[in-house]
Amino acid sequence: MHGNRRAELRLGFDEQPTEERIQLALTRMLWLLAGYLAVAIAIAIILSHRLSRPIQRLQAVSRAISSGDYTRALNVNTGIRELHELAVDLEAMRHELVGVNDRLQAKIKEKEISEVRREELQKQLRHRQRLETVGTLASGIAHEINNVLVPIILFTDTALQDLSPSAAPRANLERVLAAARRAKDVVKKILTFSRELDEAKLALIDLREVVAEALHLFSVLAPPTIEIRTEIDESLPFVRADATLAAHLLMNLFTNAYQAMEGAKGMLMIGLRYQEHADESGILQPRVEFWVRDTGRGMDAATVERIFEPFFTTRSVGQGTGLGLSVVHGIVESFGASIAVESKIGVGTTFRIFFPAVARLEVTGDLTASVV
Amino acid sequence: MQRILVVDDEPDVRDAVKYVLDRAGYSVRTAESAMDALAELARNPADLVITDIIMPQINGVEAIEAIRKAFPAVRIIAISGGGNFGVTEYQPTAITTTAYLASAEKAGAHLVLTKPFESVELIRSVEQVLGIGHA
């Protein structure tokens, strides 16, 4: 096999550079791919962010709305037109909801208020009706008693005329006559008060003057153990009232306060101020409020309820007719004013009278000008 | 002797007024309603009528108007003690004695007198209206 020469041709090439180039191309491709991927991911992230942020925001707000919170505004800033439009629509809806909700809340509140108001009015009405009944009864009784007193007085006083000064029944008959005269005075009180109302001349008056006058009179009568304080506004509107009756009214309230303090140490506070006060239909009206507060023994709710009834009295027999505050009530009504009482046992009582205000005090000459 | 007619639906008031005026020397008759009074006046004239205001059926004010019309020479005194005359509900301004007495005066009463009164007041009022004594 030696002779056989075998020729051996070896063909070959260096594959290294090629491989290197392939490697390079591969690497490049991979880099390129990685680059593309990175960009794609970045774009995806950015895109999803731009998409999901406003969506999340929408979701949060819609959740808040569904749980009853309508106050969060939908501030979605997005370049995506569809999303933007959706957000605008949702915001409009939220606005509408807020409006509806507010209106509903207001309606509910209104209803609650009117319910309370109605109860209050009904109570006032019942109270008034009772006063009216008692008032009607009182004046009917007054008439009857006056008729009964006619024969008692006439027969007794003529009998006395017939008796000699030393006759035995004289003293007794004189007592009958005295008692009949006292009964006459009590009845007269009821009717005199009505006559005063009947003859009331309503004019524009400055309550400060009436208060000053009544206070002056009262300070003479009141014992020094009672301290009097005043809180009177500088400028007040006029009220339409009868000055004499108004003074009568104040004196009755002062006397009542003084008696509530049982002559002991105490404080009588008096005030006048301008105020807006709800009338019977709940509408605020310009009023001049007169208030008088004592540090007396106070009253329980049952007493306060009946305080304006004629002949209702907590004082013992002979110490009061029980007419004072019913007179106050009658006068207040005749002025178209209203009265309120607050009282607490052991603390004291406050009476407030709300006079309809007519015109500012600054008005000179023509009083019809500048109605408050 | 001056003749007086006392008109009141209350017998005690009628009797007491009659008693006092009888003693004072007047000739006194009584009537218990305005209708009675008008009939009585038609039968026997009187110089003075003393009438209550608040009476059933025809009230005193209407009675005064009727008397003034039919018997213009008769003098009239109205008496009243107040009450709920024609008032169905409580009106502080409508229950006053003076309101009735004022309407009595308007109707033609020469004098008005509030119940109750004493005998001296009654006699003085009668004298005044009849023009006796101090005219």
Contacts between the chains, C-beta under 8 A, distances in Angstrom:
chain1	res1	chain2	res2	distance
A	131	B	90	7.4
A	132	B	89	6.2
A	132	B	90	3.7
A	133	B	90	7.3
A	135	B	90	4.0
A	135	B	92	7.0
A	135	B	95	7.8
A	136	B	84	5.9
A	136	B	87	7.5
A	136	B	89	7.0
A	136	B	90	4.6
A	139	B	82	6.4
A	139	B	83	5.9
A	139	B	84	5.6
A	139	B	90	7.8
A	139	B	95	4.0
A	140	B	83	5.7
A	140	B	84	5.2
A	142	B	81	7.1
A	142	B	82	5.4
A	142	B	83	6.5
A	143	B	54	6.6
A	143	B	81	5.1
A	143	B	82	5.2
A	143	B	83	2.6
A	143	B	84	7.3
A	144	B	83	7.5
A	145	B	81	7.7
A	146	B	81	2.6
A	146	B	82	6.5
A	146	B	83	8.0
A	146	B	114	7.9
A	146	B	115	4.3
A	146	B	116	5.6
A	147	B	10	4.9
A	147	B	12	7.4
A	147	B	13	5.7
A	147	B	81	5.5
A	147	B	115	6.4
A	148	B	12	7.3
A	149	B	81	7.9
A	149	B	115	7.1
A	149	B	116	3.7
A	150	B	10	7.6
A	150	B	12	7.0
A	150	B	13	4.6
A	150	B	16	5.5
A	150	B	17	7.2
A	150	B	81	7.7
A	150	B	115	5.4
A	150	B	116	4.7
A	150	B	117	7.4
A	151	B	12	4.1
A	151	B	13	6.5
A	151	B	15	6.8
A	151	B	16	3.9
A	152	B	116	7.6
A	153	B	116	4.9
A	153	B	117	7.3
A	153	B	118	5.8
A	153	B	119	7.9
A	154	B	16	3.9
A	154	B	17	6.9
A	154	B	19	6.8
A	154	B	20	5.2
A	154	B	116	7.9
A	154	B	117	7.9
A	154	B	118	7.4
A	154	B	119	5.5
A	154	B	122	7.3
A	155	B	16	5.8
A	155	B	19	7.0
A	157	B	118	5.4
A	157	B	119	5.0
A	157	B	120	7.7
A	158	B	19	6.8
A	158	B	20	6.0
A	158	B	23	6.4
A	158	B	119	5.4
A	161	B	119	7.4
A	180	B	116	7.3
A	184	B	116	5.5
A	187	B	81	7.8
A	187	B	82	7.9
A	191	B	82	4.8
A	191	B	95	7.4
A	191	B	96	6.0
A	191	B	97	5.2
A	193	B	92	7.8
A	194	B	82	7.8
A	194	B	92	5.3
A	194	B	93	6.9
A	194	B	95	5.1
A	194	B	96	4.3
A	195	B	96	4.4
A	195	B	97	7.1
A	195	B	98	4.9
A	195	B	99	7.8
A	197	B	92	4.8
A	197	B	93	5.2
A	197	B	96	7.8
A	198	B	93	4.9
A	198	B	96	4.7
A	198	B	98	6.5
A	198	B	99	5.8
A	199	B	98	7.8
A	200	B	93	8.0
A	330	B	92	4.6
A	333	B	92	6.7
A	334	B	92	6.5
A	334	B	93	7.0
